[in-house]
Amino acid sequence: MLICPQCKFENPNSNKFCQNCGTSLTHKVCPECSTDDVPVNALRCHNCDTECGTVFWAIIAKETTGEALKVEGDVGDVGGEGDEQAIPSPSPLSPSSQITLGSYLDSQERYQLLDTPLVQTETAIITDVGVRVLDCQPYQISPIEAILTSQESDLLTPSVEASEIPRLAKLYLALQSQGELGIPPIHDAWQQGDIQVLIIENRSDWQHLLDLWQEETTSSLKILHWCYEMTQLWAVLEQVNCRQSLLDLSNLRLDEDQTLALQRLYVESSNSQPATESPEDAQSQASAIPEEPLTIQALGRVWQALFRQSQRTQFGSVVQMLGDLEVGKIQTIAQLRSRLEEISVELEALGSATLPPIKEKNTAVSTIPQSDELEDIISKTDDMPTVVLAMQLSSLEDAGRTDVGRQRHHNEDNFGIETKIHKLEFPKSRVLEGHGLYILCDGMGGHAGGEIASELAVNTLRKYFQEHWIGNQLPTEDSIREAVYLANEAIYKLNQQDARSGVGRMGTTLVMLLIQDTQAAVAHVGDSRLYRLTRKQGLEQVTVDHEVGQREINRGVEASIAYARPDAYQLTQALGPRDENSINPDVGFFDINEDTLLLLASDGLSDNDLLETHWQTHLEPLLSSGVNLERGVTDLIDLANQHNGHDNITGILIRAKVRPNLES
């Protein structure tokens, strides 16, 4: 089936357009020049030559470690004589098939090679190869994607075994089910005989850790943090026998937020090493990969190799730590983390007093259970211990828009955005302080009354916080409540002055977000909502609607019964119709400790589970820094007009990106 890139609707393979939203399933829009007739199987735009194809990384591996995967010459076959070792695909290829530049890995001609595969040399036996491939059928769902879609809560069911997923692919699935961002997600996989093919996220163009390690502007505490991240990954990889993945310097990459990541997994074996891809890689591996069995001494040698190849001098107590590692005085990951924490405290004392030490949660947490059986490992993928680091804001962006919708004659929604960014940047340090106030109101009542109420609420709240929020700390809960009560009073007095009564009394909902650096506060009255999206947790609705149906649920009534009432969606609270004794705003606080997308939405945007249905296509991409928020909020408005459109539509997007507070 074909999955629509716009609305995720499932279409028959023969469809040229999505039968739900009309999006083309044969052509795409170039992100650079907006040409809308680029074939989906094209690597580059025919108009501006921008690379816009869907590119993955393919791993072709022999499951048996005693024999090598041979790729002879520039155009050779995989394997030796006959077709026993031909390139695997969902359907067998003929013996004459060759893996050459531009050829396909599978008989369905989906994955096209963009690189010439590696060759076997006289001095190196290659047990797997890695190449970039173009997905020529990017909207076609893969078997693994189908499994993940249908079994979100339990990756390991009998159907996984029945699908004959390669053993190596199961390692990726086990780690992917934990949301481990350091491991590339798997897209497709298959096996024929003893040959495995995996299609994973392409990270070949991600920044090398070594490149940033050697930059003069990279602080010692930043390097220390990467070492700590390696100990975290070591603990995760140890359970699936993939610690080798950390020992190849060319495999250590950084994402857009300079968080440590792996290009791929390498499985440990007693007589093999990862396939080298260049003489430089071979040299780095020779200096970093120890002989079996693997111990945490291997991590110390990786760090030594990073210092040596970056020509960077080891600092402070790191020299002593590496020495203790080498002679066996440090024998466990826990001891190594403790030493790293001590060094961070030492560097903090020598540097800025605001720099916090690395700390780990002082709570019991579950880990992947020890097991000799891969199936047990995959079926019990609990979260590994996480590290609590003080975070600092690295960027704060926002965008808002309101639209009248397709049925209303005037717009009663209103919103306000007030952001202040204070940045201090020097060659070796950068501090960003963010101060943001975001208000969204959905007005109601009488001719033009809703417009007046929502605008009055926004202006009253803005004025209050301009006068009372002048420091670098969030306002208290009492202060936030006072502001909401003042907005209610302003509208209520106007109702009284105009002698409005009944449905003629104007009012408004409210959802308000306050951000100070990495701390946030939210207040709301009514059914306008705040959503939060992170890569680890997905989409979360932060606020709970003040309406009759939800009130009944709070009283213990089943949701199906509560929302069967004719007045289920009637508001139980709003600003303005009654005095402050009749409202009780919900106020809450939370920390922003990972990259976060926040969305304030009126019910015209959130009705009919629109965001819950489409967040993966319309919200998740907005977590990336390179995606424009103005375009994002416009796309949300268009989506709401397409599926709802019965009400005014308003949305405010806020993208807060953070990083460990480790600059000295």
C-alpha positions in Angstrom: 0.0 0.0 0.0 1.0 3.6 -0.5 1.1 5.9 2.5 0.2 9.5 1.7 3.0 11.8 2.8 0.5 14.5 3.7 -2.2 12.8 5.6 -0.8 9.2 6.1 -3.9 7.7 4.5 -3.4 4.2 3.1 -3.9 4.0 -0.6 -3.8 1.1 -3.1 -0.6 0.7 -5.0 -2.3 1.7 -8.2 -3.4 5.1 -6.9 -1.7 8.2 -8.5 -3.3 10.6 -6.0 -4.3 10.1 -2.3 -8.0 9.3 -2.3 -8.3 11.1 1.1 -6.6 14.5 0.5 -5.7 14.5 -3.2 -1.9 14.7 -2.7 0.1 13.3 -5.6 1.6 9.9 -5.0 3.8 10.0 -8.1 5.4 13.5 -7.8 6.7 15.7 -5.0 7.5 19.3 -4.3 11.2 20.4 -4.4 12.0 21.9 -0.9 14.4 24.4 -2.6 12.6 25.8 -5.6 9.0 24.6 -4.9 8.8 22.8 -8.3 5.8 20.5 -7.8 6.4 17.9 -10.6 9.6 16.2 -9.3 9.1 12.4 -9.7 9.1 10.6 -6.3 11.9 8.3 -7.5 14.2 11.1 -8.6 17.4 11.8 -6.6 17.6 15.5 -7.8 15.2 18.2 -8.8 15.2 18.6 -12.6 14.7 22.4 -12.1 17.4 23.4 -9.6 19.4 20.2 -9.2 18.8 20.1 -5.4 19.1 16.6 -3.9 15.6 15.9 -2.7 15.4 12.1 -3.0 14.8 9.7 -0.1 18.2 8.3 0.7 18.9 5.5 3.1 22.0 3.6 4.2 22.1 -0.1 3.2 24.1 -2.7 5.0 24.7 -6.0 3.2 26.1 -8.5 5.6 27.0 -12.2 5.9 25.4 -13.8 8.9 28.1 -16.5 9.1 31.3 -14.9 10.5 33.6 -17.6 9.1 33.1 -16.6 5.4 33.5 -13.2 3.8 31.1 -11.3 1.6 33.0 -10.9 -1.6 32.5 -7.9 -4.0 35.0 -8.4 -6.7 36.1 -5.5 -8.9 33.9 -2.5 -9.5 31.0 -4.5 -10.9 31.3 -7.9 -9.2 28.7 -10.3 -7.8 28.1 -10.8 -4.2 29.5 -14.2 -3.2 31.4 -16.8 -5.1 30.2 -19.3 -7.7 26.5 -19.9 -8.4 23.6 -18.0 -6.9 23.7 -19.2 -3.3 25.2 -15.9 -2.2 23.4 -13.5 -4.5 22.3 -10.1 -3.2 19.2 -10.9 -1.1 15.8 -9.3 -1.9 12.2 -10.0 -1.1 12.2 -12.0 -4.3 15.4 -13.8 -5.5 17.5 -12.2 -8.1 18.9 -14.0 -11.1 22.6 -15.3 -10.8 23.6 -12.7 -13.4 22.5 -9.7 -11.3 25.3 -7.4 -10.3 25.6 -4.7 -7.6 26.9 -1.8 -9.6 26.4 1.9 -9.3 22.8 2.6 -10.4 21.6 -1.0 -10.0 19.1 -2.2 -7.5 19.4 -4.2 -4.3 16.0 -5.9 -4.8 14.0 -7.3 -7.7 11.2 -4.9 -7.0 13.7 -2.1 -8.1 13.0 -0.1 -5.0 16.5 0.5 -3.5 18.9 1.9 -6.1 22.7 2.0 -5.3 24.2 5.5 -5.2 27.7 4.3 -4.3 30.0 1.7 -5.8 30.3 -1.1 -3.2 33.5 -1.9 -1.5 35.9 -4.5 -2.9 37.7 -7.3 -1.2 41.4 -6.6 -1.1 44.4 -8.9 -0.5 44.8 -7.7 3.0 41.2 -7.2 4.2 38.3 -9.6 4.4 35.0 -7.8 4.3 32.1 -9.4 6.0 29.7 -6.5 5.3 29.4 -3.5 3.1 27.6 -0.2 3.6 26.3 2.0 0.7 23.8 4.8 0.2 20.7 3.8 -1.7 17.8 5.8 -3.2 14.3 4.7 -2.2 12.5 4.8 -5.5 9.2 3.9 -3.9 9.3 6.1 -0.8 5.5 6.0 -0.2 5.4 2.2 -0.2 5.2 0.9 3.3 7.9 -1.6 4.2 7.2 -4.8 6.1 9.0 -3.5 9.2 7.1 -0.2 9.1 3.8 -2.2 8.9 4.9 -4.2 12.0 5.8 -1.0 13.9 2.5 0.7 12.9 0.3 -2.2 13.9 2.2 -3.2 17.1 3.1 0.1 18.6 2.8 -1.2 22.2 4.5 -4.5 21.7 7.3 -4.9 19.0 8.0 -8.5 19.8 5.1 -10.7 18.9 5.0 -13.9 16.9 4.5 -12.0 13.7 8.0 -10.6 14.0 9.4 -14.1 13.9 7.0 -15.1 11.1 8.3 -12.2 9.0 11.8 -13.7 9.0 13.4 -10.4 10.0 17.2 -10.8 9.9 18.8 -11.2 13.3 20.8 -8.0 12.9 17.6 -6.1 12.2 16.1 -7.3 15.4 18.9 -5.6 17.3 17.9 -2.2 15.7 14.2 -2.9 16.5 15.0 -3.7 20.1 16.8 -0.4 20.6 14.4 1.5 18.4 11.5 0.4 20.6 13.2 2.3 23.5 13.4 5.5 21.6 17.2 5.4 21.7 18.1 8.3 19.4 21.7 7.4 19.3 20.9 4.4 17.2 19.7 4.9 13.6 16.1 3.8 13.1 15.6 0.8 10.7 13.4 1.3 7.6 13.5 -2.1 5.9 15.3 -5.5 6.1 15.2 -8.9 4.5 17.3 -12.1 4.3 18.1 -14.7 1.8 20.2 -17.6 2.9 23.0 -16.3 5.1 22.9 -12.8 3.6 21.2 -10.0 5.4 20.2 -6.6 4.0 19.2 -3.7 6.3 18.0 -0.3 5.2 18.6 2.3 7.9 18.6 6.0 8.3 21.4 7.6 6.3 23.9 9.3 8.7 26.9 9.3 6.4 26.7 13.1 6.1 26.4 13.7 9.8 29.3 15.5 11.5 32.1 13.3 12.8 32.7 13.5 16.5 36.4 13.8 15.9 35.9 17.0 13.8 34.2 18.9 16.6 36.4 17.3 19.3 39.4 19.0 17.7 37.9 22.5 17.4 39.4 25.0 19.7 36.0 26.5 20.6 34.8 23.1 22.0 35.0 23.3 25.8 36.5 20.7 28.0 33.2 20.2 29.7 31.6 19.5 26.3 34.1 16.8 25.7 33.5 15.4 29.1 29.8 15.2 28.3 30.4 13.3 25.2 32.5 10.8 27.2 29.5 10.5 29.6 27.2 9.9 26.6 29.5 7.1 25.5 29.1 5.4 28.9 25.4 5.6 28.5 25.5 4.0 25.0 28.0 1.4 26.3 25.4 0.2 28.9 22.7 0.1 26.2 24.8 -1.7 23.6 26.3 -4.2 26.1 22.9 -5.9 26.4 22.8 -6.6 22.7 26.5 -7.3 22.2 27.1 -4.2 20.0 29.7 -2.3 22.1 32.0 -2.6 19.1 29.9 0.2 17.6 31.5 2.7 19.9 35.0 1.7 19.0 35.2 2.9 15.4 36.0 6.6 15.4 34.3 7.0 11.9 31.1 5.5 13.4 30.8 8.3 16.1 28.7 11.1 14.8 26.8 14.1 16.1 23.2 15.2 15.4 22.1 18.7 14.8 22.2 19.4 18.5 25.7 18.0 18.9 24.4 14.9 20.7 26.4 11.7 20.3 25.0 9.2 17.7 26.1 6.1 15.9 26.1 5.8 12.1 25.3 2.0 12.4 25.6 -1.0 14.7 28.5 -3.4 14.8 28.0 -6.8 16.4 30.8 -8.1 18.6 32.6 -11.3 17.5 35.8 -13.0 18.7 37.5 -12.9 15.3 36.1 -10.0 13.3 36.1 -6.2 13.3 33.9 -3.6 11.5 34.7 -3.3 7.8 37.0 -0.4 7.2 36.0 2.0 4.5 39.2 3.8 3.9 42.9 3.7 5.0 42.2 6.5 7.4 39.3 4.5 9.0 41.6 1.5 9.2 44.2 3.5 11.1 41.6 4.9 13.5 40.2 1.5 14.2 43.6 0.0 14.7 44.2 2.6 17.4 40.8 2.3 19.0 39.6 -1.3 18.8 41.1 -3.6 21.4 41.3 -7.4 21.2 38.5 -9.5 22.7 37.1 -9.7 25.3 35.8 -6.2 25.4 36.0 -4.3 28.6 35.5 -0.6 29.5 39.3 -0.2 28.9 38.2 -0.1 25.3 36.4 3.2 26.0 39.5 4.7 27.5 41.4 3.7 24.4 38.8 5.4 22.2 39.1 8.6 24.2 42.9 8.4 23.9 42.6 8.0 20.2 40.3 11.0 20.0 42.8 13.1 21.9 45.7 11.8 19.8 44.1 12.2 16.4 42.6 15.6 17.3 46.0 16.7 18.6 44.2 18.0 21.6 45.9 18.0 25.0 44.3 15.9 27.7 43.2 18.1 30.6 43.0 18.0 34.4 42.2 14.6 36.0 41.5 13.0 32.6 45.1 11.8 32.3 44.8 10.1 35.7 41.4 8.6 34.8 42.7 7.2 31.5 45.7 5.7 33.3 43.5 4.1 36.0 41.3 2.7 33.3 44.2 1.1 31.5 45.6 -0.6 34.6 42.2 -1.8 35.7 41.6 0.4 38.7 38.3 1.4 37.1 36.4 -1.8 36.3 32.7 -0.9 36.0 30.6 1.7 34.1 29.3 3.0 37.5 32.9 3.7 38.6 33.7 5.3 35.4 30.7 7.6 35.5 31.5 8.5 39.1 35.0 9.5 38.0 33.5 11.6 35.2 31.2 13.3 37.7 34.2 14.1 39.9 36.1 15.7 37.0 33.1 17.8 36.0 32.9 19.2 39.6 36.6 20.0 39.3 36.2 21.8 36.0 33.2 23.6 37.4 35.3 24.9 40.3 38.0 26.1 37.9 35.5 27.7 35.5 32.1 29.3 35.9 30.2 28.9 39.2 27.0 28.5 37.2 28.2 25.3 35.5 26.6 22.2 37.1 28.3 18.9 37.5 27.0 15.8 35.7 24.5 14.1 37.9 22.5 10.9 37.6 19.0 10.3 38.8 19.1 9.0 42.4 16.2 6.7 41.7 15.9 3.1 40.9 15.4 2.6 37.1 15.0 -0.5 35.0 17.4 -1.7 32.4 17.3 -4.1 29.5 17.3 -7.5 31.2 20.4 -9.8 30.9 19.6 -12.7 28.6 21.5 -15.0 26.3 18.6 -15.1 23.9 18.1 -12.3 21.5 14.3 -12.8 21.6 14.3 -12.2 25.3 16.3 -9.0 24.9 13.9 -7.6 22.3 10.8 -8.6 24.2 11.9 -6.8 27.3 13.2 -3.5 26.1 12.9 -1.2 29.2 14.5 2.2 29.4 18.1 2.4 30.4 19.2 4.8 33.2 19.1 8.4 32.1 21.3 11.3 33.1 19.9 14.5 34.6 21.9 17.4 33.3 21.2 21.0 33.8 20.1 22.3 30.4 20.4 25.6 28.8 18.4 27.2 26.0 20.1 27.1 22.6 17.3 28.6 20.6 13.7 29.8 21.0 11.6 30.4 17.9 7.8 31.0 17.5 5.1 31.7 14.9 1.4 32.4 15.2 -1.5 32.7 12.8 -5.3 33.0 13.0 -7.9 32.3 10.3 -11.6 32.9 10.1 -12.3 29.3 8.8 -14.7 28.3 6.1 -18.1 28.9 7.7 -17.8 31.9 10.1 -18.2 35.5 8.9 -15.9 37.0 11.4 -13.0 35.9 13.5 -13.5 35.9 17.3 -10.1 34.3 18.0 -7.2 36.5 19.1 -3.6 35.8 20.1 -0.5 37.6 21.4 3.2 36.8 21.2 5.8 38.7 23.2 9.4 37.3 23.1 12.7 38.7 24.4 16.0 37.0 23.6 19.2 38.0 25.3 22.3 36.5 23.9 25.9 36.6 25.1 28.4 34.9 22.8 32.2 34.7 23.0 34.8 32.5 21.3 34.5 29.8 24.0 31.1 30.4 25.5 27.5 31.2 24.5 24.6 32.0 26.8 21.0 32.4 25.5 18.3 33.7 27.8 14.7 33.4 26.5 11.6 35.2 27.8 8.4 34.4 26.0 4.7 35.1 26.6 2.2 33.4 24.4 -1.6 34.0 24.7 -4.4 32.5 22.7 -8.1 33.3 23.3 -11.2 32.0 21.5 -14.0 34.5 22.0 -17.8 34.0 22.2 -21.1 35.8 22.7 -23.3 38.2 20.9 -22.6 40.3 17.8 -18.9 41.0 17.7 -18.8 40.3 21.5 -16.4 37.4 21.1 -13.9 39.6 19.2 -14.0 42.2 21.9 -13.6 39.7 24.8 -10.7 37.8 23.3 -8.8 41.0 22.3 -9.5 42.5 25.8 -8.1 39.4 27.5 -5.0 39.3 25.4 -4.2 43.0 26.0 -5.0 42.8 29.8 -2.6 39.9 30.2 0.1 41.4 28.1 0.0 44.6 30.1 0.0 42.8 33.5 3.1 40.8 32.7 4.9 43.8 31.2 4.6 45.4 34.6 5.0 42.3 36.9 7.3 40.0 35.0 10.6 41.9 34.8 13.1 39.5 36.3 14.6 36.3 34.9 12.3 34.0 37.0 8.9 32.8 36.0 6.0 34.5 37.8 4.6 32.6 40.7 1.3 30.6 40.5 -0.4 33.3 42.6 0.8 36.0 40.2 -0.4 34.1 37.1 -3.8 33.5 38.7 -4.0 37.2 39.6 -3.4 38.1 35.9 -6.2 35.7 34.8 -8.6 37.1 37.3 -7.9 40.6 36.1 -8.6 39.6 32.5 -11.9 38.0 33.7 -12.8 41.2 35.6 -12.1 43.4 32.6 -14.6 41.4 30.4 -17.1 41.0 33.2 -17.2 44.7 33.9 -17.9 45.4 30.2 -20.7 42.9 30.3 -22.2 44.7 33.3 -21.8 48.1 31.7 -23.5 47.0 28.5 -26.2 45.2 30.5 -25.5 42.0 28.5 -27.4 38.9 29.7 -27.7 35.2 28.8 -26.1 34.2 25.6 -25.4 37.8 24.9 -22.8 38.0 27.6 -19.4 37.9 25.9 -16.6 35.7 27.1 -13.5 33.9 25.9 -11.4 30.9 26.5 -7.7 31.2 27.4 -4.6 29.2 27.1 -1.4 31.0 28.1 2.3 29.8 28.1 5.1 31.6 29.8 8.7 30.5 29.1 11.8 31.7 31.0 14.9 29.9 29.7 14.2 26.2 30.2 11.3 26.6 32.6 7.7 27.0 31.5 4.3 27.7 33.0 0.8 27.2 31.5 -2.6 28.6 32.5 -5.9 27.9 30.9 -9.6 28.4 31.1 -12.0 26.7 28.7 -11.2 24.3 25.8 -8.3 26.0 24.1 -5.3 23.7 24.5 -1.6 23.4 24.9 0.2 20.5 23.3 3.8 19.4 23.8 5.9 17.3 21.4 9.3 15.7 22.0 11.1 13.0 20.1 11.0 10.7 23.1 7.4 11.2 24.3 5.6 12.0 21.0 2.6 14.3 21.2 1.1 15.1 24.7 -2.0 17.2 25.5 -0.8 19.3 28.5 -4.2 21.0 29.3 -7.5 19.3 30.2 -10.6 20.9 28.7 -13.1 22.7 30.9 -16.3 21.2 29.4 -19.2 19.2 30.6 -18.0 15.9 29.1 -14.6 16.1 30.8 -16.3 17.1 34.1 -18.4 14.0 34.0 -15.2 11.9 33.3 -13.6 13.5 36.3 -16.6 12.3 38.3 -16.0 8.7 37.2 -18.4 8.5 34.3 -17.1 6.5 31.3 -16.0 8.6 28.4 -18.4 7.1 25.9 -21.3 8.0 28.2 -20.0 11.4 29.2 -19.6 12.6 25.6 -23.0 11.1 24.6 -24.7 14.0 26.4 -26.1 16.7 24.2 -24.3 19.3 26.2 -21.0 17.4 26.4 -19.0 20.1 24.7 -20.5 23.0 26.6 -17.9 25.0 28.5 -17.9 24.8 32.3 -15.5 27.8 32.6 -14.8 30.9 30.5 -13.4 34.4 31.1 -16.0 37.2 31.4 -19.5 35.9 31.7 -19.3 35.7 35.5 -17.2 37.1 38.3 -13.9 35.6 39.4 -15.7 33.4 42.0 -17.0 31.3 39.1 -13.6 30.5 37.5 -10.7 28.4 38.7 -7.9 28.6 36.1 -5.6 25.5 35.9 -1.9 26.6 36.4 1.0 24.2 36.0 4.8 24.3 35.6 7.2 22.1 33.7 10.9 22.0 32.6 12.1 21.9 29.0 14.9 19.4 29.3 14.9 18.2 25.7 14.1 19.7 22.3 10.4 20.6 22.5 7.7 21.8 20.1 4.8 23.5 21.9 1.5 24.3 20.3 -1.3 26.6 21.6 -4.5 25.7 19.7 -8.1 26.9 19.6 -10.7 24.2 19.2 -11.0 25.0 15.5 -7.5 23.5 15.2 -7.9 20.7 17.7 -11.4 19.4 17.1 -12.0 15.9 15.8 -8.6 14.7 17.1 -7.0 16.5 14.1 -3.7 17.0 15.8 -3.6 13.5 17.4 -4.2 12.1 13.9 -1.7 14.2 11.9 1.1 15.1 14.3 3.6 12.9 12.7 3.3 14.7 9.4 2.5 18.2 10.5 4.3 18.6 13.9 7.1 16.2 14.2 9.2 17.6 11.3 9.0 21.0 13.0 11.3 19.8 15.7 14.2 20.2 13.3 15.9 23.6 13.2 15.9 23.8 9.4 12.1 23.6 9.1 10.3 27.0 9.0 7.8 27.5 11.7 5.8 30.2 9.7 5.3 27.6 7.0 4.5 25.0 9.7 1.6 27.0 11.3 0.3 27.9 7.8 0.2 24.2 6.9 -1.7 23.5 10.2 -4.3 26.2 9.3 -4.7 24.7 5.9 -5.1 21.2 7.4 -7.8 22.4 9.8 -9.7 24.2 7.0 -9.6 20.9 5.1 -10.9 18.7 7.9 -12.7 21.1 10.2 -13.3 24.6 8.9 -16.5 25.0 10.9 -14.9 27.4 13.4 -12.2 30.1 13.6 -8.7 28.5 13.6 -5.7 29.8 15.6 -2.4 28.3 16.4 0.9 29.4 18.0 4.0 27.2 17.6 7.0 27.5 19.8 10.2 25.6 19.2 12.6 25.4 22.2 15.9 23.7 21.6 18.2 23.0 24.5 21.7 21.6 25.2 23.7 20.6 28.3 24.9 23.6 30.3 28.6 22.7 29.9 30.3 25.7 28.4 33.1 27.2 30.6 
